[in-house]
Amino acid sequence: MRRAAKRDYAEAEIVNALEEMKATVYRLDQPVDLLIGYRGRSILAEVKTGKGKLNENQIKFIESWNGGDIPILRTSDDAINLITTWEQRWA
């Protein structure tokens, strides 16, 4: 029997901030927490609460991922900064 993924308590606030910025958010269980769609682009992101650290599987995945950066979001401000930074990059 598979157990439900443990969600960081900051995740709901972060997802709300992303959705308010008109991003589409899909919650993942593995290898990271979020798949974010914004203006035709996709971003993988990990959510951590406070000083939470990546687990061994997450570290291995992020180190091996050749599809770009995988940001770690800890607050809704991090989520807003992510979208505004990427928006400027894609402009």
Stockholm file with secondary structure:
# STOCKHOLM 1.0

chainA/1-91         MRRAAKRDYAEAEIVNALEEMKATVYRLDQPVDLLIGYRGRSILAEVKTGKGKLNENQIKFIESWNGGDIPILRTSDDAINLITTWEQRWA
#=GR chainA/1-91 SS CCCCCCCCTTHHHHHHHHHHTTCEEEECSSSSSEEEEETTEEEEEEECCTTCCCCHHHHHHHHHCCSSCCCEECSHHHHHHHHHHHHHHHC
#=GC SS_cons        CCCCCCCCTTHHHHHHHHHHTTCEEEECSSSSSEEEEETTEEEEEEECCTTCCCCHHHHHHHHHCCSSCCCEECSHHHHHHHHHHHHHHHC
//
